[in-house]
Amino acid sequence: MNKKKPEGKQKGSAQKKVDWKALEIVHPDAAGIDVGGSEHWVAVSPDRDAEPVRRFGPFTADLHEMARWLVEKGVRSVAMQSTGVGRKSDVEECQWLLKLHAFGLLNNSFQPTDEIRIARTLWRQRGNLVAEASSAIQRMQKVLTEMNVQLSNVLSDISGVSGMKIIGAILKGERDPQTLASLARPEVKATPRDIAKSLEGNWREELLFVLRQQVELYRIHQEKISDCDFQLRQHLESFGSKEKAAGIPLNSTCARSCIALPESTGRKSTASTYSRHRR
């Protein structure tokens, strides 16, 4: 007697098949590109070339060669991706991508303007520098703690004016707790007595060496952050001039939208489509 399979499993295993013949071709002049780190695989319609799938290298000359080939084959719209969609090989990937794009089954991904790309690059670089500066502060605090200099217990931020003055004096050779405590600004909540108590350490030479290097790195990062701020300001001002010339007001909201773009949270398997329309 044959055993019947549970209905739930039958329903779960059933897959809807796509009737490709019933679909209308939306992009007849399409191509698919599977983007890789060391090579790119490109597919065009089989009726356009005897070798419809080709491999190109990652270098600029290779990309120019790819572009010439696509233009020669009459390609006007390209879909490309850098992550897999479930195919077994790069050849199958680009062919599947071509098929999906030809039938209009892919959504366009957001492609920012050059102005936004420039601002985003500068803003992300600034964010990286801020993160590196924060790491330098943490290492400074760690070294101070290893010398039993408990400055972080009396100052909320050792990278503030008071903290950097005290650390600078330590690196210049000052060891007297009272003298070091006198460098703190009057608005510091901790008492001079508590600050002086926190500044009694063992002053190991190797730890002082590490502290000096971390302070130097922190200052370098601050300089580079200022450079980024200057470059961003110049770019936003030039962007504002272009918008003003075009009759579009550039207010603070527009400026923020140019630079406060979310960081990428990871790659997705959606494809980016680009169209080249003839004038």
Secondary structure, 3 states (H helix, E strand, C coil): CCCCCCHHHHHHHCCCCCCHHHCCCCCCCEEEEEECCCCEEEEECCCCCCCCEEEECCCHHHHHHHHHHHHHCCCCEEEEECCCCCCCCHHHHHHHHHHHHHCCCCCCCCCCCHHHHHHHHHHHHHHHHHHHHHHHHHHHHHHHHHCCCCHHHCCCCCCCHHHHHHHHHHHCCCCCHHHHHCCCCCCCCCCHHHHHHHCCCCCCHHHHHHHHHHHHHHHHHHHHHHHHHHHHHHHHHHHHHHHHHCCCCCCHHHHHHHHCCCCCCCCCCCCEEEECCCC
